[in-house]
């Protein structure tokens, strides 16, 4: 008997570790405080983010058994004589059962015989592999319970070990589920979480529950323990880090990480431990719509990076690092995920901006500055993405529908820095890339319209628009169709042509050559514009050599109507009017340009002028007095929103042919208005709204 007991003890030394041993496995490899983590980080020579080091698990891997058929035998004897009974050739019979490994117990699908009663995991005292057996070479594990032993027989050693590790894992799940839910002390909680994660990382079982169970359990604990100290907060993150190297965080853990990013954006935790987690999310996430809190975590992580020293560079380096050093990014999900994160973030920024403006009668400068800093971060991400040739086709297609809120499109603080992104797109030689600056369908506006001179986003006198125009006019795709759309942009085209922009000159020549302009008067304006510069004259002369009919189009005296592009200057007007004869010009619109009273010297050289529109210009009294002295044939004059005052307005009395006059939003007095009505007998309409005479 003594020899049998000794043999049994020797056999146990060769077996898989018991539950108690598994609980303590590699416990010394995991730091329990942030100070220990920092010491471990400084001792390593690698440049990668430091995480707690675990012993690498070697050997076979096993799929988790939840239910399967097996042979079962029950021995209701004390353990001191079990070995003798098991070595007996008269061992009692085996029963076949479909065993189910539930959450709390082992049971049979047909509870009869040896498995009439289930086996709660909490009653299992020990589990060992029986290393020796009879001549039949059977493979058995023994489960010790208070009233004896349950024997499970497998066909081979692999399945035997699979049963062993599956039951052990189920016991671990039950144990930690009860233990952690009833733990209140933070130090004990951290220790047990670390131990649980360590078991998850070292078990040979391969199943989704191995990683999901610890994450779900920690998520539940975080919900129950809302007020966690900063040290405990950081220690939980350190403990979770190894598990998240190959798994996505749950929504609750994302909230937990988001809170840390907001409260401690410059901590080492963010850079060292969150970086691989965010990288994995960007590389493998398939739908942020299902996991909105994961997207929020990524956004707050980006903001934490942006708060570092030289934050913009740190953010862009993170984006470049996700692309990799090769010419093609090996992870196709990174770009669309980054775009989704940024689009949502920009929308949130403008929602916050609206709420802030609604809640505060006066803008809170500090909060508005923080909002602008957030916006700058996401624009920096777009800029970094647009640098890569392989990302640009997808990026441009995602940006083509103008996916930003209207408030962003109308905000110079967004559209101005975003120009660098659209410049990279516009300068790309590939048609499918630079064509994305056009609207996605007819009747809509695209980036080309947005940055057009006079458009709501143009703040550079058309420099970016000229780059876009150059790419589109040189493109081989649907050139005539594109030129037809330029009929609505004649004014910006002429503005750039007056400044000798090559693409604008070529566009105007092509519009004449391909006959996409229907009205002769517009054709005359185009010809006049071309002839106002040396390059334009050469281009027009070459065009006339190819199409003789164009020579006959230009009549003596030039066009009758002319509209100068918005944002044109006095110099632009002078250059245009000095390019040829404008003796027939009757109608001139300078509305919304930047002309001043200095242009009056050029205007008085137009003897046939009947209609003059100076709406919203810098025109003043000096210029008004000059044109009133020389342009006696004026019948319609629009001075709405100009700088004229009574001093200049009194000179209007000399324009006896004036029929329509617009003085809306000027400094007109009631007395001057009454005087003008008496001295202008032909005056039929006069708009004096928003003046003293109204």
Buried (B, 14 or more C-beta within 10 A) or exposed (E): EEEBBEBBEEBBEEBBEBBEEBBEBBEEBBBBBBEBBBEBBEEEEEEEBBBBEBEEEEEEEBEBBEEBEBBBBBBEEEBEEBBBBBBEEEBEEBBEBEBBBBEBBBBBEEEEBBBEEBBBBEEBEBBBBBBEBEEEEBBBBBBBBEEBBBBBBBEEEEBBBBBBBBBBBBBBBBBBBEBBEEBEEBEEBBBBBBBBBBBBBBBBBEBEBBBBBBBBBBBBBBEEBEEBEEBBBBBBBBBBBBBBBEBBBBBBBBBBBBBBBEEBBEBBBBBBBBBBBBBBBBBBBEEBEEBEBBBBBBBBBBBBBBBBEEBBEBBBEBBBEBBEEEEEBEBEBBBBBBBBBBBBBBBBBBEBBEEBEEEEEEEEEEBBEBBBBBBBBBBBBBBBBBBBEBBBBBBBBBBBEBBBBEBBBEBEBBBBBBBBBBBBBBBBEEBEBBBBBBBEEEEEBBBBBBBBBBBBBBBEBBBBBBBBBBBBBEBEEBBEEBBBBBBEBBBBBBBBBBBBBBBBBBBBBBBBEEEBBEEEEBBBBBBBBBBBBEBBBEBBEEBBEEEEEBEEBBEEBBBBBBBBBBBBBBBBBBBBBEBBEBEBBBBBBBBBBBBBBBBBBBBBBBEBBBBBBBBBBBBBBBBBBBBBEBBBBBBBBBBBBBBBBBBBBBBBBBBEBBBBBBBBBBBBBEEBBEBBEEEBEEBEEBBBEBBBBE
